[in-house]
Amino acid sequence: MKPMLFLAAAAAMSSAVPASADNGQRFDHAAQINAYSNVLPRDHARACFDGRFIAGANRSGPNILYVQSPKGAIFRLRMASNCPALDDAHKLTMRSNGGDLICSGDPAETVAWTAAGSRRCYVNEVHWLNPDERLALATAVGR
């Protein structure tokens, strides 16, 4: 009787254990990082951020605006023309043709929320600042 119980238990356990056959597929970590590189921007990837959430903004002259995403990325926006509403804004959001996702290289518009209401300002160019450009910007501001 004991050998029958042992065989029944062995058969039950072998059917519950998944097969561990090697089918030759390997997970490619480098390809995964390159494919989903918004977390770690690469030179060939488009850096994007959600235009509804802007952590900070600073102007540099009448046509340049720097914005910081909540994750810390900094983008330079080249405005189509002077936008005086940016001086009085208590909140900024951004939109592009695709919606709320703002990517480097795309045209967009800022929405400056002021006491008088919202004002739209058009952006000709969105540019993600790489680490060297951020360092140069921080050095220039510190002077």
N, C-alpha and C positions, 0 to 999 in steps of 0.2 A: 504494500500500500504506500509505504514511504517513497519508493522510486517513482510511483505514478504521481504523487503530489509534487515531488521534485521536478519531474518533466513538465507538469502542468504549470508550475510557477515559472520555470525557465521559458516556456513558450509564451506566457503572458508578458513577461518582462521583455522578451525580444521583440514583441509586436509593439510595445510602448516606446521603445527607444528609436529615434529617427535614424535613418541611414546617414552615414557621414562620408559619402563618396566624394572624391575630389573630381570636379567636372572641369578643372582647368581655369576657371574664372578667378580673377584676383581683383580686389578693390584698389583702384588707383587714386591715392590721396591727392597727388599733385593735380590730376585732371579735375577732381572734385573742387579743389580750391580755385583753379582757374575758371571753372564753369560758374561758380557762385562767388565771385570776387567782390561783391559790394561790401563784404565784411573786411576784406583785405584788398583794397583797390590795387590793381596792376596798371601798367602803362597802357595796355591794350583794352582795358575794361572801361565802361562808362560808370562814373561815380554818380550816384543818385541819392536824393533824400526826399522825405515827405514834406511838401510845402506848407502843410497845415501846422507843422510844429517847428518853430525857429527858436533856438536857444538864445541867440544874441545877434545884433546887427550893428554895424558901424559904417558911416559914410566916409569916403575919401574923395572930396571934391564933389562937383554937382552931378557927375555921371557914373560914379563907381560906388557900389554898395557891397560890403562884405557881410555874409551871413554865416552863422554857425548852426549846424544841425545838432540835435540832442546828443548824438553819439560823438560829437567833437569835430567832425569834418568841417572845413572852412571852404566856402565858395565865393568867388568874385563875380559879381553881376555887373555887366556893362549896360547901363540904362540907355534907352533909345534917345531920351532927351532929359533935361533937368526935371526933377520931380520934387517940388517944394512940399508936397504932402508928407514926404518922409521925415521932414524936420519936426512935424507935429504929431506923428503917429505914436499911439500908445500900444499898438499891436501891429505886427506884420504877418501876412500869409502870402503864399505864392501859388500860382496855377500855371499849367502849361497846356498845350493842345491835348495831351493825353490825360489830363486830370490833375491830381495832386502830386504825382511823382515828377520831381524836377531832376533832370539829368544834365551832366556837363555836355555842352555842345548844342543844347536845345534852346529855342526862344521861349520866353515865359513872360509872365506879368506879375508884379507885386501888387498886393492889395494893402494899402496903408489905411488902417482904421484910426480915424481922428475923431475929435469931439463933434466935428461938422458932418461926420458920416464916413463912408469908405471912398477912397480915391484909388484908381488903377493907374499904374505906371508900367510901361512896356520895357522889357529887357531884351536887348539884342543878343547877348551872349552870357552863358553860364559856364564858369570855369572852376573845376575842382583844383584846389591848391595842393600840390604834392608836398612832402615833408621839407624839401629845400626851400620852396616858395613860402611855406608857413614860417620857417626860420628867418628868412629874409624879411618877411613882414613884421615878425616880432622884434627883430633887431632894429628896423626902421622906426617902429612905434616907441621903442625904449629910448630913443635919442632925445 
